[in-house]
Every structure is written in structure tokens, then in C-alpha cells.
Amino acid sequence: MIDSRRRNTALLVAGCFFMENFDGTIVTTSAPRMAEAFGVEPAAVGLVSAAYLITLAVLIPLSNWLTRRYGTRPVFLSAIVIFTLASLGCALSQSLTMLVIMRVLQGVGGAMMVPVGRMAVLNTAEKSDIVRLVAYIVWPALVAPVIAPLAGGLITTYASWPWMFLINIPLGVVAFVAAWRLVDSIAAPTPPPLDWTGMVLTGVGLGGLTYAAHLVTEPDPGPWPVIVGAASVIIVGIAVRHLLRARHPLLNLRIWSVPTFRTSQASGFAFQLAMSSVPFLLPLLFQQLYGWSAVLSGAVVLCVFIGNIGIKPATTGLINAFGFRPLLVVATLGLAGSVIGLGLTSATTPIPVIAALAVISGVFRSLGMTCYNTIGLADVPGERMGDANALSATTHQLAAGLAIALATIAWQTATVLAPRLAAGAVPYWTAFVGVALFALLAAVGAIRLPRGAGDAVRHPARTAGKAR
């Protein structure tokens, strides 16, 4: 049984995770209004999102070392303060340059806020509590990308764009007060010297990949996404070589020797790419192809959220009853099937049918993410939990940054192929099939898991009916 303090801390971290993910996606729908306010082209506003995501990618790997150096409590509290004040700075910005600077500062806070919060919850948790704790923490990654576009549209339509950032102020104040009461510093041995080489190589490589993903979404990026992406991949390769050889690496890649952790990172990365692409593709499909209004489109996309939340109370019981391998196979294949199903709809498909497919997609998203995040920690020794958490947070952020690029490439490919499709074929289904392939790739990893994988954190005697 999880004590109330740890449960409340997990919910606090979940709230911070929601703010971080929400701010990573809400700006997109407000780009025209922001561009008008600053007197720039809408494409230029893309830097506002890119600056935030790149900062997260660069600094998240540093979170484990900072926590060991300064302690969980001061780093977490400082991160909340930086994020909240930077949000106020974003709302008060009078130029695009100032807004981008504030977004970088916001990314600094976000990069420390969630990984360190996860450490506060999970580093000293009993193995038997990890399933339920992860279920608390993981929901913002599912919910925020779904509701942020609609929320951004409503805010800019009925208020003004600064309110996208002002809503963080009361949330940040509440989070700080709660963290002050709940979060204690976790005793840790004195950290080794900071791996500066690893930090530079990892930061440049991951930041470059995130920037290349941003360039893909630009109207006319030219060859730059390929150039920046290829250079970044090379730098990441050099970084991996260094991290495997360094005595005290910034990211301890040797944790990949734990099979369940390795599967959670590799297959989970492919699953998240597919999962995070869906909320981006659906509004394009509904508004550009079906001619729906933004309100109707947003309402149907919110059905994904209904599926996410609807299955959440049952996930712990399902894991305890059936184990990780069967559920991951079902989740990955189910996500692939529901994505393809959504791509095969048309403007004449009844809205309830499309909404039902969106709900089903949300169910499999939620089940898969909870399983991947939990099994990744199942067999990690307690003293290596910080390393696993830092590497997991880095992988998650990279997947989030690349998902929109994947969806954009799939959509652009579909728009080229659509006129050549055979008569009667549903236009743009190729975009959804392309995204579904990543879910199928994740399914291969899930199928290869040994029976009983992750059983260290299960309570097989409990049934789904007893789950809370």
C-alpha cells in the first residue's frame, strides 16, 4: 500500500509533467496570432516551440548529476521557480526575440522539474509500489498533447496568447507550496566530476536532432533537415562511444544491460513516436480533408483523452493479472490497428464511428505507456535508479521532439501520393499506415520479451477487479 505522502508526491510530479508537456505543444495553434502581434511571419514563431524543446533535450541528461550534487529538494524547488517566472516572462514579452529567450529559460526549468521529480518518487520506492506510482506519473504525457491544441485555440480565440503562459503562474505557485511540504532531499554519495565532454556531445547531438525535427515542419526547409540531422546523428554516435568508455559518464548507457530496461527504451521509443503522432495527424485529417470546424475537430480528438483516462484505473490490475508481455503485445498491435482504422475513415464515415476509433486509440496509448514506463524500472537495482531515470527521461524527450517530424513527413508523403492512389482509395491513409508501422515495430520488441518479464513489480494475486 502506497503511503499518502508518496502518492501525493507522485501526483505533484504528474502535475508538473503536465505543465511541461502542455507548454511544449500549446503554442502551435496560436502561431498566427502571435506572429500578428510581433509583426513577423507565422513560420518564424516556430522558434518559440523549437527553443523550448531543444533546451529540454540538451539539459535533461544533466538532471541526474545535478540531483546528486545539490540534492532533490533544492533542484526541484528551483526548477519550479524558474519555470513559473519564465512563464510570466513569456506572457510579458514584447518581441519575438524576448519570447524565445524566455522559452529557453522555461525549458531550463522544465528540464530539471520532471526528471528530478520522478527521482524523488521512484528512487526509494518499493518494487511493489512502482506499477501504481508510474500510473500516476505517466498520464500527463498522454493527456497534454491531446488537449493542448484545442486549449490553445480557445485561449487565442476568446482571450489572447499571453494567457497560454499566465495559466502557469497559479499552477506553479501551488506546485511550489506542495513541493515544499512533500519533497525531501534524498541522500546520495558525492557525485563524480561532471562529464563535460559527454555533456557537450550529448547536448549538441540531441539538440541538433530536435532542431532538425523542427526544420522538417517548416514550409520550405530545403536540404537543411537532412544536413543538420545527419550531422547530429554522427555527433550522437560519437557521444555514445564516449559514454560507453568514460569512467563517470553523464548518461550511464551500461544500464542497457538490463534486458527489460533495454526493451522499454527501444520498443517504447518506437511506440511513443507512433502514439505522439496521432494528435498531430487527426486535426489535419479532420480540418483539411473532411472540412470540419476547429471545434468539431478538437472535440473528436478529445475522445483520445477519454480513452486514456477511461482505461487508467484498470491498468494496475491488468498488469497484476496478466503481466507485461501480453499487455504490451495487445497495446502495440491495438495502437497500430486503431491508427490504420482512423486513416481509413472518410468524410462520409459517421462521426460516432470515428470517435469510437479515437477512444480505442486512447485506450491502447495509455496501456502501452504505463507498461513501458513500469517495466523499464522493474529489474533496475535501487542504486542505479537515478541512471535509469535520467536515460529514460532523455529518450522520452527525444521521442516527443521527433514525433511531430515523423507525422509531418508521413503527411507530406501522403499529399504527394494521394493523387496517384487507385480509385476509391481513401486519401492520406498512407500517412497513418506509415505511423502505424512504428507501433508494429514496437510490437516486435514486445513479442520478444521473455515470459514473466517485469514480474518483480507485479502482484499476481491481485485481480483487475481489485485495482483502484
Secondary structure, DSSP 8 states (H G I E B T S, - for coil): ---HHHHHHHHHHHHHHHHHHHHHHGGGGGHHHHHHHHTS-GGGGHHHHHHHHHHHHHHGGGHHHHHHHH-HHHHHHHHHHHHHHHHHHHHH--SHHHHHHHHHHHHHHHHHHHHHHHHHHHTT--GGGHHHHHHHHHHHHHHHHHHHHHHHHHHHHHS-TTHHHHTHHHHHHHHHHHHHHH-------------HHHHHHHHHHHHHHHHHHHHHTSSS-TTHHHHHHHHHHHHHHHHHHHHHH-SS-SS-GGGGGSHHHHHHHHHHHHHHHHHHHHHHHHHHIIIIIS---HHHHHHHHHHHHHHHHHHHHHHHHHHHHH-HHHHHHHHHHHHHHHHHHHHT--TTS-HHHHHHHHHHHHHHHHHHHHHHHHHHHHT--GGGHHHHHHHHHHHHHHHHHHHHHHHHHHHHHHHHHGGGS-TT--TTHHHHHHHHHHHHHHHHHHHTS-TTTTGGG--TTS-GGG--
